[in-house]
Amino acid sequence: MEKKIKVSLSVYGIISALSFIYLILADSPPGIGIPTFFVIQSAMLYYIGLNNKGWVNLKGLFMLVPMFIIALNNFISANYMMMPTNFLALAFLYSIMFLLLRNNINVMKLKILDVLKTLVNIFEPVINFMVPFKWMAERRQNKDKNILARRILLGIAITVPTVIFLVTMLSQADLVFNNSFMVFNKWLKKLFEEVNIPKIIVGTFAGLYLFGHLYSVFKNEDSLADMISYKNDNLSRFKGDLVVLNILLTSILVIYTIFIAIQFKYLFSGGTLPYGLTYSEYARRGFFELVFLSLLNIGLILLTSYLLRDKIYEDKNKWALFTRLMLIYLCLVTGILLVSSYYRMYLYDGAYGFTRLRVLVYIFLFFEALGLIATLTYIIRHNFNIFAVYAALGLAFYLTLNLVRIDEIIAKRNVDMYFSGQAEEIDIDYLLTLSQDTLPQIARLADSKVQILTRTKALNYLEDIREIYNMREDSWLSYNLSVERNKAILNEIMQP
């Protein structure tokens, strides 16, 4: 490997480790420091890629866009619910990015095996952890450079403690000198206070991990992901029986047709429900089951299309046409299931308000509907990579969760229902368990017209949050749009 590339990779690993320690592992709450880390990552990777176009496919850097969007979650929201899953998502996206940088996968022709490659590639950097130390051992073979480096390190090792000792002694001896070096003394004291061995260990691991990823782009040997070849794709050998699958599809669709008839009779038409059920009670159960069934239906459609691909898309007989019609009908049935799920949820939250799970279901239903439209198009035309479309929709769904302040939506909906009279009371205890994104809506409950118990709880909550903000000494790394908005609201309504 060329010396220039070794230097670039080493600098990337060192800067990644230092920026990870300073920006990600900061003692203050997460904020703008996390997206700043990814800005630095983008700049370094772009610079390295631009200077090594023969090695790197720069198009892979577009994966930094969704990573940056995920990182924005800690800047725009005070809800830390997504942090554990964001860590896993970022590891997965990093793996995809470095596979793209070395032209190991093609997102436009994405397959199941590419997902397996991505998962395997997550662990690839660990194998490369020893590479920097091997390079250091190789440098020892050059005695002249080795002797010079040792002399420089020895000089630094002697000079630093000597200067610190000398400044300390002179500061104690002379007050004017001490005041002149006060800033230096504070910085030095803070440096030693912030030296945190666990942080250094984690940051070093992060630097080596990112170095190992980038090293895999430039090394000549095959990686773990390279061992997974499309030639070993035994799935392509499997084919289905047209008669068996048609019988299965027909039986399933008969049952679904009966179910849909019941939906139109009772749920959609507003008819009188049997057994004395109210609509909120009727809608209380079923939406999760229907969402699950809709996903199974999409899976069945894709599996049937794959197993019968050479029969229903190449052969032009009546059985092939019948199968395609059954798949289209199953797709339409799945759409009705989604509408039923949405309507049940709408009836239920109209009576009881929003929760995190209910909002997540609404967002998921929207993206599943887009996926269903793509599936219907795939059945009719069958000329695009449906797996790549699903991957894009899945990524868009996850990015939406990071950009939307879910807790604020919940609080606004429930408070609006309370003030409009749609709900006789509000579950203030539930709202208080959510993140600080809800503060602007809880502040509305401090109004004198609100029930005394609810108003008291809201005022106590606002006072507690104000004390937390006053006691917290945040650095610029913790700057958060939601927190800053909350501070402004508290200053306005909690005047002494």
N, C-alpha and C positions, 0 to 999 in steps of 0.2 A: 504494500500500500504506500502511496506517495506521502512524502513528509508533509506537504501542504494539507492533505486530507486529514492526516493524524493530528495536526495542530488544530484544524477546524473542529474536529470531533472532540478533542480534549477541552478546548475553550467552551464548546457547547455544553459539555457535561459539567464543567466547573460553574459556569454562569447559571445553569439550570439548578444545581444544588444550592448555590447562594441565594438565588431569587426565590426558590421554594422555601428555604428557611425563613427569609425575611418577609415574604409576601403571603405565603400559605400558612406557615406555622406561627404566625404572629399571636401574641398573647391576647390582643384585643379581638372582639367579635369579628367574624368575616364580613368583608365589605368590598370596596373597590379594589383592594389588593389582589383579589383572585382574578378578575378580568385583566388587571395589569400584568399578572404573570403570563397570561396567554398572549398578550400583546408582545411581550418580550420573546416568548417562544416563536411567535409568527415572524418577527423581525430576524431572529437568528436563523431559523430554518430557511427563510426566503433568501437570505444572504448566502448561506452555504449552498443551497440548491442553484442559485443564480451563477455561482462560480464553479459549479460542477454539473453543468447541464448534461454532459455525457453519461453521468451516473444516475441522475435524479430526474424523475418525471414531475415537473413542477405542478401539474394539475392535481396531484395528490394533496397539495397544501390547501385546497378548497375545503378539506375536512376540518380545517381550523375554524371555519365559520360556525358550524353547529357547536363546536367546543366552546367558542367564545360566547355564543348565545346561552349555553348552559351556565357558563361562569357568571353571566350577568344576573342570574337568579339572586346571588348574594349581594348584589348592588342595588337592585330595584325592589327587593322584598326582604322583610324581616322574618319570614317563615323559613325555618331550617329543615322542614320536613323532607325536602328532596336531596339533602346532602349525602346520605348513604348511597342512594341509588345513582346520584350524579357521579360519585367516585367510580362506580362500576361502569357507568355509561362512558365516562371519559377514558377509562382504560381500554374499553372496547373500540372507541373512536380513534384513539391513538394507534391501536393495532391496525385498524383499517388504513389509516393515513400512511403509515410506514410501508404497508404492503403495496399501496398505490404508488408511493414514491419509487419503489423498485420494480414497478410493473408486474407485480405478482398476482394481482386480481384486476378484473375489469368490472366496474360497477354497472355498466350498461348491459353486461351479460352475466349478471349475478346469479349464482347457483347455490344450492345447499352446501356444497363442498367449500365454497368461499366463506361461509359462516364458520365451518369447522377450521379452515385455515386461520381465520381471524382469532378464534379462541385459542388455538395452539400458539399463534404468534404473540399472544399476551405474555407467555412465559419465555419467549425467545431471548429477551434482553438479559435474563438471569444467567444464561450460558456465557454471555459476553462480559460479565462483571470483572473477570481477571485480565481482560485485554489491556487496560491502561497500565496494570502492574507489569505485564509482559513487556510493554513498550519501555517502561522505566528500566527493566532488567537489560533490555537490548542497548539502552544508552550507556550502561555501565561498561560496555565493551569498548567504547571510545574513552580512553583513559584521560586524554587532555580535557575534554568537555566535562568529564566526571569530576576531575580534580578542581576545575574552575567552579563548578556548581557547588561542590562541597565548601569551597572557600567562601563563596557568597553567602551560603546558608549559615556557615559558622560566624561570619561577620554580623549577619542580622541577629542571630541567636545571642551574641554577646552585647550588641549595641542596644537592642530594645530594652532589656531589663536594666541596663546601665542608665539609659536616659530616663526611664521611669523613676528609678531610685534617686537620681540627681535632682529631677524636678520636684519630687516629693520633699526631699531634704531642704532645698532652697526655698520652697514655698513655706515651710515651717519657720525658716530663719528670717524671712523678710515678707512683711504684710503686702507691700506694693507688688512684689514679684508674685505673691500668691494670688492677688486680685487679677494680675495680668494673665495668669494661667488658669483662672477659675473655670473658664469654658472648657479648656483642655482637661482639667481635673474631673469636671462633671461628665464629660464624654467618656473618659477613661473608666470612671466608676460605673457608669451605665453599661459600658461594654462588658466589664467583668460580671456585673449583675445579670446580664442577659445571656452570658455563656451558658448554654443549656445542653448538657451532654446528650439527652434523648433527642433534642432538636437536631443536633449535629449528625447523629446516627441516621435519623429519618431523612434528613436533607441529603446526606451522602448517598443513601440508598436510592432516593429519587433521582439524583444526578447520574448515578451509575445506570439506573434503569433507562432513563431517557438516552444516555450515551449508548447503551446496548442496543436500543431500537435503531438509532441512526447508524450505528456501526454495521448493523445487518444489511443496510442499504448499499454499503460500499464494499463489503467483504466479498471475496470471490467464491467462497465455499457455499454449498447449498444450506439453506436454513431448515428448521423443522417444518415450516409451512411448505417448502418445496417438495417435501416427501409425500405430500398429499396431492396426487395427480388425478386429472380427469380420466386418465386411462383406467384407473381402478374403480371407476364409477359403475358398480354393479347394478345400480338402480335402473340404468337404461335398458337392462335386459328384461326387466319385468314387464309383462303385458297382461291385460285383463280380458275376461270373457265377456263378450257383448251381451249375451243372453242373461247371464247371472247378474250383471250390474243393472240391466234394464228391469229385471224383476225386483231387485232391491230398491231402485229409484221409484218404481211404480208404487210399491207398498208404502214407502215413506211418504210419498206425495198424497196418497189416499188419506193417511192419518192427519197430515198437515191440512188438507182441504176441510176435513171435519172441524179441526181446531179453529181454522179461519172463519168458518161459518158461525161458530159460537162467538168469536170476537166481534163480528159485525152485528150479531143479534143483540149482545148485551153491552159490550164495551164502547164500540164506535157509534152505535145508533141511539144510545142513551135510554135503552129499554129498561123496564122494571127488572131488578135483579131478584133471583130466587133466594129462598132461605133467609129472607130478611136482611141481606147484606147491603151495606152502604157502599158507595163508589170508592171511598177512601179505604175501606176494609178490603174490597175486591182488588184494588190496585196495590195493596200493601205487599202482597206476595206475587211472585211471578217474573218480575223484570230481570232479575239476575239469571234465573233459569232460561229465560228467552234469549238473553244476550249470549249465554253459553251455547244454546242450541244454534243460534245464528252463526257462531264461529265454527261449530261442527259442520253446519251445512256448507259453508264456504270451503272448509277442508275437504268435504266429500266431493264437491264440484271440481276442485283442483285435482284430487286423486283420480276421479273418473276420467277427467280430460287427459290426464297424463297416461293412465293405463290403456285408454282406448284411442290414443292420439293417431295411430295409423289406420284406424277403422272409421272414426267419425269425422275426420278431417281430410282423409285421402280417398276413402271409398265413398261413393255417391249413391249407395242403396237406401232403401226405405228405413232399415233398422238404424242406420247411422243418423238419418234425419230425425227419427223418433227419439234417439238418445239425446241429441242436441236440444230438441224441444223440451224434453224432460229436465235437462239441466237449466234451460232458460226459465222454466216454470218454477224449479226449486229456487232459483235466484230471486224470482218475484215473490215467492212465499217467504223467503228470508227477509226481503224488504218489508213485508207486512209484519213479520215478527219484530223487526226493529221499530216500526211505527207503534206497534202494540207496547213494546218496552218503554218507548219514549212517553206514550200517552199515560201508561200506568204510573210512571215516575212523576209526570206532570200533575196527575190527580193527587198523588200522595204528598208531594212537597207543597202542593197548594193548601193542604190541611196542616202539615207539620213543619214546613220550612225546609231550608237547605242544611245539609251537612257536607263534610268533605267528600264522603263516599258518593253522595247523590250528585254533587258537581262533577266529580270524576267520571261518573257514569254518563252524564250529559255530553261531556267532551269526547269520551270514548265512542258513544253512539254516533256522533258527527263524523268521526274519522272512519268508523266501521262502515257507515253509509257510503263514504267516498270509495272505500275498498270494495264494497259490493257493486258499485257502478263500474269500477275497473274490472271486476270479475265478470260482469255481464258483457262488457265489451270484449273481454278475452274469449268468452264462449262463442260469440258471434264472429269475431274476426281472427282471433288466435295468431296474431302476427306481432306480438310484442312480449317482452320479458315481464310477466306478471309478478315474479318474485322481486324484481328490482323495484316495481311500483309499490308493493307491500312494504318493502324496506324503507322507501322514501316516506310513505304515509306513517309508518311506525316512528321514524325519526321526527317527522313534523309533529306528531302527537306528543312525543316526549318534550320537544322544544317548547310546545305550547304550555305544557304543565309548568315549565320553568319561567315562562314570561308572564303568565297570568297570576295575579294575586288572588288565589282561590279563597283564602280566609276573608279577605275584604268583600268578595262577592257574596259569601255566606252571610256575613254580618249585615251587609246592606239589604239583602233580600229579607232577612228575618226582622230587621228593625223597620223596614218599609211596611211589612205585613202588620206589625204591631201598631204603628201609627195610623195606618189606613183602616184599622178595625177588622182586617181579615183574620187576625189572630187575637184572641182575648188577652193573652199574656205572652211574654217572650222568655225563652230559656237563657237567661243571662249567665247562669253558671256554665253552660256549654260554650258560650261566646268567650268567656274568660279563660277557657282552656286552650283557645286558639292563639295564634301568633300575634305580635304587636301590629300587624297589618290591619287588625280590626279596630284599632284605637279611634280613628275618625268616626266610626259608626257608634262605638260605645259612648263616645263623647255626646252624641245626640240624646242618649238616655239620661244625661245629667240635667235634662230640662225639668222645670218645676212641675210640669203637667204629668210626668211619668209617675207610676206607682212608687210609693215611698221606699219599699224594700229594694226594688230594682234600681231606683235612683241612687240609693245609698251604696249599693254594691258597685255601681258605675263610678261614682265619685271616689270611692276607696281605691278602685283599680287605677284610675287616672293619677291619684296621689302617689300610689306605689310606683307607677311607671316613671313619674317625674322624679322621684327620689333616686330611682335606678339610674336615670340619665344624668342627674346631678352628681352622683357619686362616681360614675364611670369616667375614666380618663382615656378617651379613645384617641388613637393616632389617625392620621389621614388614611391609613389602610382600612379602617373600619367605616369610612364614609358610606352611608346607605340612604338612598332616596326616601324610603319609607320612614326610617328613623328621623331624618331631618324634617320631614313633613309632620311627624308626631310631635316633635319638639316645638314647632311653630304653633300647633294647635294647643298644646299644653300651656305655652306662654300666653296665649290669648284668653283661654277660658279659666285658667287657674291663677288669676292675679291675686296677690296677697291683699 
